[in-house]
Amino acid sequence: MFNSYRAEQFKKYSIARKAFIKYPERLIELEKYLSNYLFELLNGNKTAISKDYNEASYLYPFWQNYPPDSRGRKPRGDQFPWIEVGEHAIGDRLPKLIGNDFVTRDIGLPTGPDKRLVVQKDIIYKITKISDSAWLFIDIKSVGPRDDSPHAVMSHNQISGSGEWKKPNTGVKNSVMRARGKKVAHPFYSSIPPLYILSDGTIAPVINVALKPVYKMLSLDKKGADGGQPLERMEVITIPNGLLLDIKPGYLKKYPGLFFPGKDAQEKNPLKMRARVDFAILKKINEWRVRTVLFE
């Protein structure tokens, strides 16, 4: 099975990759279209999303004796990790909602972001001139008031790269990116290709989106408050495809600091070091790459 379609995939991949490098505006327009779509989708369903998200706080009596494990350095003990709340109340809802507007396929992949959904619609072909499909890669990055910063921490399998495929038998490999801070820098080894060729010949360019639900801590609002961690807002972040980052227009070189070092210790496996994506720089590239859905 590993090699059943390799020759056809290599040929079609090479043609599609060259086309997207020659016409990067098509990838950018596809990202804009799907970013707009997700923003409007979330805005239109925010009442239902908020209700289910906030239910986790009302259910406190049922899990107060078995709370989720604390995360981060030196936790104070008054904030509960809300990662799974976001993954379920938001992430698990998305495929159902998106399925109302697109033909979707939940294709298996051994590694990648939280949600991976191939979407198909005629308008995608009108934009790309080469494919009616795209692969939406969506990560849910829940944070509270103490870790609400204007960036998102992304792992190596949540960002697409340059996707060189030189010979059929070698497979796709990305060039090494660089996460540059003011004082330190480290290599960033993205492991996701910029596009896939499915066994049926479907060309699926990768669209990387991070959703950052931000919850409040009611215990901080006033002394003696009842508590709870309701959803306050959600950032919709669209990260450029690897071809746009690394080749043309080459955003990583044009905008130093777009990726900067993550929160990993230096002794971590360098192949799995994370990088932070700066929201302010993303907005400089395109204003629509970072937008906010308000839940109040």
Sequence and secondary structure as in RCSB ss.txt:
>XXXX:A:sequence
MFNSYRAEQFKKYSIARKAFIKYPERLIELEKYLSNYLFELLNGNKTAISKDYNEASYLYPFWQNYPPDSRGRKP
RGDQFPWIEVGEHAIGDRLPKLIGNDFVTRDIGLPTGPDKRLVVQKDIIYKITKISDSAWLFIDIKSVGPRDDSP
HAVMSHNQISGSGEWKKPNTGVKNSVMRARGKKVAHPFYSSIPPLYILSDGTIAPVINVALKPVYKMLSLDKKGA
DGGQPLERMEVITIPNGLLLDIKPGYLKKYPGLFFPGKDAQEKNPLKMRARVDFAILKKINEWRVRTVLFE
>XXXX:A:secstr
 TTTTHHHHHHHHHHHHHHHHH HHHHHHHHHHHHHHHHHHHHHTHHHHHHHHHHHHHTHHHHTTS     SSS 
 SS    HHHHIIIIITTHHHHHTTTSEEE    SS  SEEEEEE HHHHHHHSS SEEEEEEEE  B GGG  S
EEEE GGGSB   B  STTT  B   EEEE SS EEEE   B SEEE TT  EEEEEEEEEEEEE  HHHHSTT 
     EEEEEEEEE  HHHHHTSS HHHHSTTSEEE S  TTS GGG  EEEEHHHHHHH GGGEEEEE  
